[in-house]
Amino acid sequence: MAVKGTPREILSGISGSASPGEVLAMMGPSGSGKTTLLSMLGGRATAADGCISYNDEPFGKSLKRR
């Protein structure tokens, strides 16, 4: 269990791509953070603490457009 305020890596070694016209599914048990992850990636929610990065680059509008 992580101590509050201690940085921790949530996802590691994840890769993937989606081409136009493809349908993707995210599956997991209730309460596992699926909606939160999608909200964060879509820019609809912000991190209260910490930071979101992609390949050590801060996640922002320019990365979201890619």
Residue frames relative to the residue before (quaternion, step in Angstrom):
aa qw qx qy qz dx dy dz
M 1.0000 0.0000 0.0000 0.0000 0.00 0.00 0.00
A 0.3893 -0.7282 0.5200 0.2184 3.57 -0.86 0.99
V 0.4354 -0.6696 0.5403 0.2647 3.55 -1.10 0.77
K 0.5582 -0.6159 0.4276 0.3553 3.59 -0.94 0.84
G 0.7801 0.2920 -0.2451 0.4961 3.55 -0.87 1.00
T 0.5875 0.5557 -0.3739 0.4541 3.59 1.26 -0.15
P 0.4303 -0.6971 0.4969 0.2864 3.64 -0.73 1.00
R 0.0413 0.7860 -0.6161 0.0304 3.55 -1.07 0.72
E 0.4195 -0.6849 0.5410 0.2496 3.52 -1.15 0.68
I 0.3135 -0.7775 0.5208 0.1613 3.56 -0.70 1.10
L 0.7958 0.0682 -0.0072 0.6017 3.58 0.85 -1.00
S 0.0032 0.7962 -0.6043 0.0283 3.57 -1.02 0.76
G 0.8415 0.1872 -0.1319 0.4892 3.56 -1.08 0.73
I 0.4363 0.6877 -0.4597 0.3542 3.56 1.14 0.65
S 0.0969 0.7792 -0.6168 0.0546 3.57 -0.97 0.81
G 0.2137 0.7719 -0.5817 0.1415 3.52 -1.23 0.40
S 0.1251 -0.7734 0.6139 0.0967 3.52 -1.29 0.14
A 0.1671 -0.7565 0.6234 0.1054 3.52 -1.28 0.43
S 0.2409 -0.7704 0.5779 0.1204 3.53 -0.77 1.05
P 0.6324 -0.5228 0.3883 0.4194 3.59 -1.15 0.47
G 0.7868 0.3095 -0.2492 0.4724 3.55 -1.00 0.90
E 0.5876 0.5679 -0.3799 0.4335 3.60 1.23 -0.17
V 0.2639 -0.7258 0.6117 0.1717 3.53 -1.22 0.56
L 0.1022 -0.7926 0.6005 0.0266 3.56 -0.84 1.03
A 0.1750 -0.7734 0.6004 0.1037 3.55 -1.19 0.53
M 0.1633 -0.7390 0.6440 0.1119 3.54 -1.12 0.74
M 0.0488 -0.8247 0.5630 -0.0235 3.54 -0.59 1.15
G 0.2812 0.7350 -0.5874 0.1886 3.53 -1.15 0.66
P 0.6466 -0.5334 0.3697 0.4008 3.56 -1.24 0.29
S 0.6655 -0.4915 0.3900 0.4043 3.52 -1.29 0.40
G 0.8126 0.2590 -0.1965 0.4837 3.57 -0.95 0.89
S 0.5204 0.6720 -0.4040 0.3383 3.60 1.23 0.13
G 0.6132 -0.6091 0.3299 0.3796 3.61 1.25 0.02
K 0.3002 0.7798 -0.5041 0.2182 3.60 1.18 0.34
T 0.6986 0.4596 -0.2731 0.4756 3.59 0.78 -0.99
T 0.6343 0.5269 -0.3307 0.4590 3.58 0.98 -0.77
L 0.6458 0.5148 -0.3211 0.4634 3.59 0.92 -0.86
L 0.6799 0.4806 -0.2949 0.4689 3.59 0.86 -0.92
S 0.6364 0.5212 -0.3254 0.4663 3.61 1.02 -0.73
M 0.6550 0.5029 -0.3082 0.4722 3.58 0.99 -0.81
L 0.6862 0.4791 -0.2850 0.4674 3.59 0.88 -0.91
G 0.6938 0.4665 -0.2672 0.4792 3.57 1.10 -0.66
G 0.4859 -0.6917 0.4145 0.3372 3.57 1.29 -0.07
R 0.4763 0.6811 -0.4360 0.3452 3.59 1.20 0.29
A 0.7547 0.2304 -0.1387 0.5984 3.57 1.25 -0.40
T 0.2437 -0.7598 0.5830 0.1528 3.56 -1.18 0.50
A 0.5426 -0.6080 0.4670 0.3433 3.53 -1.21 0.51
A 0.4184 -0.6955 0.5250 0.2561 3.58 -0.87 0.96
D 0.7759 0.0426 0.0070 0.6294 3.57 1.03 -0.85
G 0.7510 0.3996 -0.2747 0.4483 3.55 -1.17 0.45
C 0.3597 -0.7142 0.5540 0.2316 3.52 -1.28 -0.31
I 0.3092 -0.7063 0.6031 0.2045 3.51 -1.28 0.42
S 0.0260 0.8054 -0.5908 0.0406 3.57 -0.80 0.98
Y 0.1952 -0.7435 0.6321 0.0976 3.50 -1.31 0.53
N 0.8098 -0.1181 0.0101 0.5746 3.58 -0.40 1.25
D 0.6770 -0.5234 0.2528 0.4514 3.56 0.96 1.02
E 0.5691 0.5316 -0.3996 0.4835 3.60 1.22 0.45
P 0.5058 -0.6564 0.4493 0.3338 3.62 -0.80 0.92
F 0.4388 -0.6908 0.5138 0.2573 3.55 -0.98 0.89
G 0.1758 0.7822 -0.5776 0.1533 3.57 -0.69 1.08
K 0.7946 -0.3167 0.2212 0.4684 3.53 -1.32 -0.23
S 0.6560 0.5209 -0.3320 0.4338 3.60 0.93 -0.80
L 0.6647 0.4727 -0.3057 0.4912 3.61 1.02 -0.71
K 0.6179 0.5608 -0.3403 0.4335 3.56 1.03 -0.75
R 0.6431 0.5342 -0.3162 0.4483 3.59 1.05 -0.76
R 0.6101 0.5482 -0.3566 0.4473 3.60 1.10 -0.61
